[in-house]
Amino acid sequence: MPKKLAKKEFTLLKEQGYSVKALQLYINRVNVGSMGRPDVVFVYTGPCGDTMKIYLKLGENGVIQDAKFQYDGCLGLACSGSALTTLIIGKRVEEARKITVEDLLKELGGLPEIKRHCAKLAVTTLRKALEKLRDCKIVVDLKEYL
């Protein structure tokens, strides 16, 4: 269910540096939620105290088929999580691993300077989830030799 912002709130947030695209991601709660039977789940709490939990489902050839996230934090983290999951769906794991904070900020179209750390938290969460996925795959591959 979309969030509601009064016109005055929307205008105020735009004046603070949130792009229209970032606010639309927030309002529409794009990819916010959990996922049944994900291939990997990872939770990360940043230095600011905000927390992001990311769920990834892989398809054939290591393509990210679906991505969802939950968050305990501010609007900047909500926008960042939505933009990040949108960016990675349909990409191979190797491509997703290369996404930078700058890529995410470009996708968002603008965040207030004070909220740019939220994009870093989202990218860090993704990278750690992908590391966990790689580590799990290594263990599974080793079991083939045992």
C-alpha positions as CSV (number, residue, x, y, z in Angstrom):
1,M,0.0,0.0,0.0
2,P,1.5,3.4,-1.0
3,K,2.4,5.9,1.7
4,K,0.7,9.2,1.6
5,L,2.4,12.6,1.7
6,A,0.6,15.9,1.8
7,K,1.5,18.3,-0.9
8,K,3.3,20.5,1.6
9,E,5.4,17.5,2.9
10,F,6.3,16.5,-0.7
11,T,7.4,20.1,-1.5
12,L,9.4,20.4,1.7
13,L,11.2,17.1,1.0
14,K,12.0,18.2,-2.6
15,E,13.4,21.5,-1.2
16,Q,15.6,19.4,1.1
17,G,17.2,17.7,-1.9
18,Y,15.0,14.5,-2.5
19,S,14.3,14.1,-6.2
20,V,10.8,13.4,-7.4
21,K,11.9,9.9,-8.4
22,A,13.2,9.2,-4.9
23,L,10.0,10.4,-3.4
24,Q,7.9,8.3,-5.8
25,L,9.9,5.2,-4.8
26,Y,9.2,6.0,-1.2
27,I,5.5,6.7,-1.7
28,N,5.0,3.6,-3.7
29,R,7.1,1.4,-1.4
30,V,8.9,-0.2,-4.4
31,N,10.2,-3.7,-3.4
32,V,9.6,-3.1,0.3
33,G,8.7,-6.3,2.1
34,S,9.9,-9.8,2.7
35,M,10.2,-12.8,0.4
36,G,9.4,-16.5,0.8
37,R,12.3,-18.9,0.1
38,P,15.0,-16.4,-0.9
39,D,18.4,-17.7,-2.0
40,V,20.0,-15.3,0.4
41,V,19.0,-12.9,3.2
42,F,21.3,-10.4,4.8
43,V,20.8,-7.8,7.6
44,Y,23.2,-4.9,8.0
45,T,23.2,-2.0,10.5
46,G,25.1,1.1,9.5
47,P,27.1,3.4,11.7
48,C,24.1,5.7,11.8
49,G,22.0,3.0,13.4
50,D,19.7,2.4,10.4
51,T,19.2,-1.2,9.4
52,M,18.5,-2.8,6.1
53,K,17.5,-6.4,5.4
54,I,17.8,-7.6,1.8
55,Y,16.3,-10.7,0.2
56,L,17.6,-12.0,-3.1
57,K,16.1,-14.7,-5.4
58,L,18.3,-16.0,-8.2
59,G,17.2,-17.5,-11.5
60,E,19.2,-19.3,-14.1
61,N,22.8,-18.2,-14.8
62,G,23.1,-16.2,-11.6
63,V,20.5,-13.6,-12.7
64,I,18.8,-11.8,-9.8
65,Q,15.1,-12.7,-10.4
66,D,13.7,-10.8,-7.5
67,A,14.9,-8.5,-4.7
68,K,13.0,-7.2,-1.7
69,F,14.1,-5.3,1.4
70,Q,13.0,-4.2,4.8
71,Y,14.4,-1.3,6.7
72,D,14.4,0.4,10.1
73,G,15.5,3.9,9.4
74,C,14.8,7.1,7.5
75,L,13.2,8.1,4.2
76,G,16.7,8.2,2.7
77,L,17.3,4.5,3.4
78,A,13.8,3.6,2.1
79,C,14.5,5.5,-1.2
80,S,17.9,3.9,-1.5
81,G,16.6,0.4,-0.9
82,S,13.9,0.8,-3.5
83,A,16.3,2.2,-6.1
84,L,18.9,-0.5,-5.4
85,T,16.5,-3.4,-5.7
86,T,15.1,-1.9,-8.9
87,L,18.7,-1.6,-10.3
88,I,19.7,-5.2,-9.5
89,I,16.6,-7.1,-10.7
90,G,17.5,-8.7,-14.0
91,K,21.2,-8.3,-13.5
92,R,23.7,-11.1,-13.1
93,V,25.3,-11.3,-9.7
94,E,28.6,-10.2,-11.2
95,E,27.0,-7.1,-12.5
96,A,25.2,-6.3,-9.3
97,R,28.5,-6.7,-7.4
98,K,29.9,-3.7,-9.4
99,I,27.1,-1.3,-8.5
100,T,28.6,1.7,-6.7
101,V,27.2,4.4,-4.4
102,E,27.5,6.8,-7.3
103,D,25.4,4.5,-9.5
104,L,22.7,4.4,-6.9
105,L,22.7,8.2,-6.3
106,K,22.4,8.6,-10.1
107,E,19.5,6.2,-10.2
108,L,17.8,8.1,-7.3
109,G,18.3,11.4,-9.1
110,G,19.0,13.2,-5.8
111,L,19.2,12.8,-2.1
112,P,20.0,15.5,0.5
113,E,23.7,15.6,1.2
114,I,23.1,14.5,4.8
115,K,21.3,11.4,3.5
116,R,23.9,10.1,1.0
117,H,25.2,7.7,3.6
118,C,21.9,5.9,3.2
119,A,22.9,5.0,-0.4
120,K,26.2,3.7,1.0
121,L,24.4,1.6,3.6
122,A,22.2,0.0,0.8
123,V,25.2,-0.8,-1.4
124,T,27.1,-2.2,1.5
125,T,24.2,-4.4,2.5
126,L,24.0,-5.7,-1.1
127,R,27.7,-6.5,-1.3
128,K,27.6,-8.3,2.0
129,A,24.6,-10.3,0.9
130,L,26.4,-11.3,-2.3
131,E,29.5,-12.3,-0.3
132,K,27.3,-14.5,1.8
133,L,25.8,-16.0,-1.4
134,R,29.3,-16.7,-2.8
135,D,30.4,-18.2,0.5
136,C,27.3,-20.5,0.6
137,K,28.0,-21.5,-3.1
138,I,31.6,-22.4,-2.2
139,V,30.5,-24.7,0.6
140,V,27.9,-26.3,-1.7
141,D,30.5,-26.8,-4.4
142,L,33.0,-28.3,-1.9
143,K,30.3,-30.9,-0.8
144,E,30.4,-32.3,-4.3
145,Y,34.0,-33.4,-3.6
146,L,33.4,-34.9,-0.2
